Amino acid sequence: MPIDYVTEISLGLSRMTVSGRVIFADLESLVRRQLNDPDYALCSRELVDARDVTPDVTSDELRRYAELIARHNGSLPKTRTAIVTNDDLTFGLARMYSGMVESTGREVEVFRTIADAERWLEVGAASTKSLDA
């Protein structure tokens, strides 16, 4: 699966890795997994490592994904989400997504480095699993 995550319950943190080609169906599948994951429900922060992703979604599909998140707003935790990417296309799509979910009460910021994302999420030294390692 091109999207996987682990939770660090003691930190209230979900660490997601997104790699390879990602299509809309992958995003839908992710939401279904999160809705059924009791550990994910305990997370208030999310670090998304999208440095190795090849997004294959249109802006319309991204809007549909944001609408899916909004539809399940009461069932998914309100997270501060840091998305890390190193290419302009993914950075732009992530910024677009950030604007689309803003009205749901979610905070989404996009970064170029894991260190900057961890600082914004206030995890850094408390975490034992830095994605830069």
N, C-alpha and C positions, 0 to 999 in steps of 0.2 A: 504494500500500500504506500502511495507517495506521501501520505500524511500520517505521522505517528506522534504520540505524546506520552510523557510520563508525568506523574504528579509528585510533588514534594509537599505532602500534606502539612508538615511542620512549618513550612514557609508559606503555605497557601498559594503555591506556585505550580503552574502547569508549564512544562517545557515541551514545545512542539517542534518537530523537524519536518520540513516540507522539502521534498526533493524529486527530481525528475519531472515528467510531464504531469500537470494537474489540470483536470477538466472539472466542469460543474458537478458531475456525479460524485467526484471525490469530496467536494465541499458538502454536498448533501449527506453523504455517508458519515463524514466527520460530525455533523450536527447530531445525527442519530446516535452515534457512539457516545457523544458528550451527554446527551439527554438521559442515557441509560447507565452512566458511570457515576456511582455515588462519590468516588474520590474527586472527580472533576467538579462536582457540585460544591466542594469545600474550597475551591481555588478563587482567590480574588485578584490574582495577577497571572499574566500569561506572557511567556516569552516565545516568540515564533521565529525560528531560524529558517529563513527562506533564501539563504545564500546560494542554494543549489537547485532551485526550482526553475522549471520552464513552464510559465503559466500559459494555458491554452483555454482562456475564458474571455468572452466578450464583455464589454461594459454592461450590456443588458443582463448577462448571466451574473455578473458581479452584483448588480442591483437586485436580482432575484435572490441571491445569497443573503444580502443585507436584509431583504424582506423576510426571509426565512428566520434569520436571527431575531428580527423584531417580533415575528409571530410567536416565537418561543421565549420572548423576553422574560416572562414570569417563571419559566422553568430552568433557564440557564443562569448561572451566576453572573452578576455584573462585574466584569473584569477590567482591570487596566491592562491593555494589551500592547506590548512592544513588538513590532515586526522589524526584523533585521534582514536587509537585502543588500546586494552589491551590484545590482544592475538597474539601469534607468527605467526599463519597462515595468519590472516588478515594483520598484519604488513608486512609480506613478499610479499603478493599480492599487497598491496598498494605501496611498494617500486618498485616492478616490473612495475606497472602502471606508476609510476613517470618516470621511464626510458623510457617507451614506448611513452610518450607524450612530452618528453623534446624537440624534434625537432619542435613542434608546437608553441613554445614560451611560453608555460605554465610552471609555477613554481609549483611543487608539493612536499611537504615535509610531512613526517610521524612522528607523535608524540605519546607519551604514556599518556600525560595529556592535558586537555583543557587549563590549564594555560599556558603551554609552547606554544601551538598552537596559542593562543590569543596574546602572546608576539610577536611571529614571524610575525603574521598578523598585529600587532600594533593596536589592538582593545581594549582589556582589559577595562580600566576605562571608556572609552567613550561609551561602550555598556551597555544597560540596561537589557540585556537578557543572562547572562552568562549561559552556558550549565551545569556548575558544580553546579548551585544552585538547 
